[in-house]
Amino acid sequence: MAYAALRSIGAYAPDKILTNDELAQMVDTSDEWITKRTGIKERHIAAQDETTSDMGVEAAKKAIQRSGIKKEDIDMVVCATISPDYFCMPSTATIISNKLGLGNVTAFDISAACTGFVYILSIAKAFIESGMKKNILIIGAEKLSAITDYTDRGTCILFGDGAGAAVISATDKKEEAIIDVHTGADGAYADLLMSPNGGTGSPHDSLDQEASSCFMQMKGNETFKVAVRTLTKDVVDILQANNIQSEAINHFVPHQANYRIIKAVGDALNMKESQVVITVEKFGNTSGASIPMAINEIYENGTLKKGELLLLDAFGGGLTWGSALVPFSPLE
Ligand code: ACO
């Protein structure tokens, strides 16, 4: 049987930075409130003409180059995004594949909001273990600034733009293999976090200006409570299911939505500060891109070493959630 291994990671953040002080000029908020309630100090914002696929391509180039795998050998591309280049078609994954010159590959997007990266990890694992694919490029990429309402202080302070990518490859070495991925969803909570316009569920008759606005709306406080409860349970479940103690985790990489959520889940698991990866202060919430961008931080600053065990944990619109136990298994 083939196993699936995480070979490499890459990420990209646009140059432009939007600070809390700048947001305080736009809505009734303050650096103090945002820092205290979320831990966020700044977020990166894509240029007007910079698309989700442009950012995905930059992250993917790094992941491919670091994987040691030839781009001709990539046979599938999956992109997790809620801010695709085009809402109906073509998929952002096909655009990224074309921009990278990958030729004939299977390519598609999935929509699982902030849990997107864990979902595409589970897809890559399943395709590789079934023998259908050998080298899969997975990308979380978001231009959330395009779907953020900058008059709503409850949401606009949270979100940023960016992309992260990874190459997942077949291996026959069990010690290199992704150990487990759990994914879940409960549509009963759909209204906590949604972009209510622009689709066939929209109350509007046609795709006019108002109907096509896909701004995110969120019941923040309710979402917060469900997030802490669900994330904690999810992580406990995956550790127990695999008989792994939290001390064995080298890097706990939660979705970067809010420092208080990360702290509550980390504390519930008795994680030491040194185990928990936090990037929310500089990137904000980049939804499907947040986990690979956070893994990339510890890769680039030299903290992530070959063979170390990552615990991933995510939560987002849908509602969706997921967790994963993943050894870092570069070829070199
Ligand atoms: N600046 C100042 N005051 C604010 C701001 C702001 N930016 N936003 C809200 N407030 C006010 C509210 O109006 C409210 O005032 P009131 O008491 O007079 O009514 C007060 O602050 C408290 O509001 P809450 O919503 O209760 O604040 P909370 O502490 O819950 O923080 C936040 C809000 C940061 C949004 C938090 O609820 C949160 O992080 N929620 C979870 C987000 C999340 O994880 N989402 C899922 C992933 S996202 C995805 O899938 C795309």
Residues whose N, C-alpha, C, O or C-beta is under 5 A from the ligand:
A	BS01	ACO	D28 T29 S30 W33 R37 T38 A113 C114 R153 G154 I157 G220 N221 T223 F224 A227 A257 N258 S287 F315 G316 G317
